Amino acid sequence: MSDAAHRRSNKVRVLSRLRGTRHLTCGSLMLVAEVALFALWNTAAVCAQTRRIEPAEVRCPSVLGVGIDTDRIYCDVLVGTEISEGIIVVVPPHRGPATVTFTLYGRHTYSEEAVARGRGYARYMATTAVATAETVLARPIVLAEFHNVEDLADRVGGGAGPSGVKAVAPVGGEGIRVTVPPNVNEISIVGLELEVERLDGREAFMVPGRPIAVVGDVLVEYRAR
């Protein structure tokens, strides 16, 4: 074999080795990437399995009733100065922070006669607090307006009238989301103040024990210990 041919043969062997090495390196990188992705997916799957979302245990001092359309249990939010006077939401033992969600509604007393006379309008702004024994976690506010019966979020059963529904009903609705610290196992939803605007003027209510809003659909999301 000539020197030129020998050099060409060596060059081919060297290029073949380089290409083979490159191919193996890329394959190894792809394998590592696949293993890493599988590990991440598996970790996410395990985390998702241990993360729970469920209806919360709610201790309601004043139950408005059960919704005709939704089957939700509605609780009155009462004005209070202590967390013991509020709606108590139990949070199961959890790792890391938990999340409590609920819908906060205005509280309207429906009058078909007032609507027929063009006097049914009302605008509500209810201010509440979500608190533990040590701190206030949030100050949810709901702003709701009533013009006619279509503005009601639901009707509540248990009324004395022919239709069997109560005159008081939730109106509007604001979704509330509260983060609960790891070592907290219950929170309280307490009313602070209600401002009502009607055609004949405005009023404010802050007397303890007065219902000023309505809570429904309380859920808790947490990672179990």
N, C-alpha and C positions, 0 to 999 in steps of 0.2 A: 504494500500500500504506500502511495506517495505521501510526502509530508502534508501536502494540501488536503488530500483525502482524509488523512488521519486527523488533521485539525478540524475538518468539517464534521467528522464522526464524533469527536469529543464535544464539539459545540452542540450537536443534536442531543447527546446524552445529558449535557449540562442544562440545556433548555428544558428537556423532558423532566429532569429532576426538579427544576425550579417551578415549572407548571404544576407538577404533581404535589410539591410542597405547598404551593399557593392554594391549590384545590383542597388539600387536607386541612390547611389552616382556616379557610373560609367555612369548610364543613364543620370544623370544630367550633368555630365561633357561632355558627347557626345552631349547633346542638346546645351550646351554653345558653344562647338566647332563648331557645325553646324551653330549656329546663328552668331558667329564671322566670319566664312568663308563666309556666305551669305553677311554679311555687307561688308567684304573686296571685294567680287566679285561685289557687287552693286556699291561700291565706284569706283572700277576700270572701271566698265561699264560706269558710269557717266563721269569719266575723259576721257575715250576713245571717248565718244560722243561729248565732247566739244573740243577735239583736232582735228584740221583741217589740211589737206594736200591738197594744191590746186596750180594750176599754178600761178606764181607771175605776178604782173603788172610790166612790164619792159619798161623803157624809153631808147631806143637804139639810140645813136647818129649816128651810121653807120650800117644800116641793110645790111647784106650780101645777104640774101634771104631766100627762103623756101626750105627745103630739099625735093628732089624728092621721096626718099624712106620712110622718117619718118614724113613728113609734119611739122617738127620743124622749128621755125623761128630762124635763126642764126644771131647773132650780132658780128660785129667786135669789138675786144678789142683794143682801141687806146692808144698809149703812151700819158701820161698826167702828169701834176704836180699839178692839182687841182681835187678834187672829182667831181666837176661839169663837168669835161671833160670825165668822165667815163660812164659806163653803170649803170643807176640808177635802183635799184630793190626796189620796194615799199613793206614794211612789214606792214600788217594791225595792228591796235591796239591790243595788246596782253597782257595776264597775264603771268608773268614769262618770261624766255628767249624763243625766237623763233629760228627756224633753217631755213637757206636758203641753198638749194642744187642746183648745176648746173654741167654741163659737160664742161670742158675746153679743147679745141682742138688746135692742131697746125693748121697753115694756109698755105696751099700749092697751088701753081699755077701749075696746071697739064699741061704737054706738051706730047702729044702722040709721037711726033717726037723725043723729047729728050729721052724718054724711049726706042724707037726703036733703037736709036744710042748707047744705054747703058750709057747715061749721065743723067738719070732721078733722081739719088739718091739725097736725101736731109735729113738732120737731124736738127730738130728745138728744141730749148729750150727757152720757153717764160716765163718770170717772171712777175707776176702781183701782185696787192694789192687789198684787199677788205677793205674798210675804211668807217668810219663815219666822221662827221665834227670834232670830237674830237680825234679819235684814229684809228689805223690800227688794224683790227680784224684778218686778215690772209694775208699770202703772197703765194698764190697758184702758183705752177710751173707745166708746162706741158712739157714733153719730148716726141717727136714724130719723127718717121722715115718714109720716103717714098722710096719705091723701085719700085712698080708698081701700077696699078690702083686698085688692091685689097686692098691696104693699105688705101684708102680713106674711111672715115667713112660714107660719103653720097655725093651726087651731088646736086648742088643748081640750081634751075630753074632761067630762065630769061636771059640766054646767047644768043648771036647773031648767034651762029653756027647752023649747020643743026640739031644737037641733042637737041638744046634748053637749054643746061646747060652751066653754067659759068665755066671758066677755074679754078677759085679759088674755093677750096673745103676744108672742115674740114678733118684733118688727125689725127690718134691716138685718144686720148680722156682720160681724167683723171677726175674721179668723185670727186667733191669738196663739202665739208660740212662745213658751217660756223655758229657758234652760235651768235645770235644777242641779245644784252641786252634788258631788258624789256621796257625801255623808248625810244628806237630807232625805227623810223618808215620808214627809208630808208637807204640803203647802196649803195656804189659805187664800181664798178669793174674797175680798172684803170691799163693800161699797164705800165710796168717799163722798160723792156729791152728784146730784142730778139737776140739770137745767132743762126746763121745759118751756117751749115757745108755742103759744096758740094764737088764734086770731084776736083774742081779747087781751093778750099781754104775755109777760114772762114771769116764771116762778123758779126759785131755787130751793132744793130740799137737801138737808144735811142732818136730819133728826135720826139718831140711832134707832135701828130696828125697821126703818122704812125700806121697802123693796124699791130698787131704782133701775134694775136691769135683769136680764135673764141669761143663764148659762146652759149650754147643751153640747152634746157630742164631745165629751171629755175623753181624751186618749192619752196614754203614756207610752213613750218609746224609751227603751233602756237595754243595756247589756247585763244579763243576769250574772250574779256572782257564782 
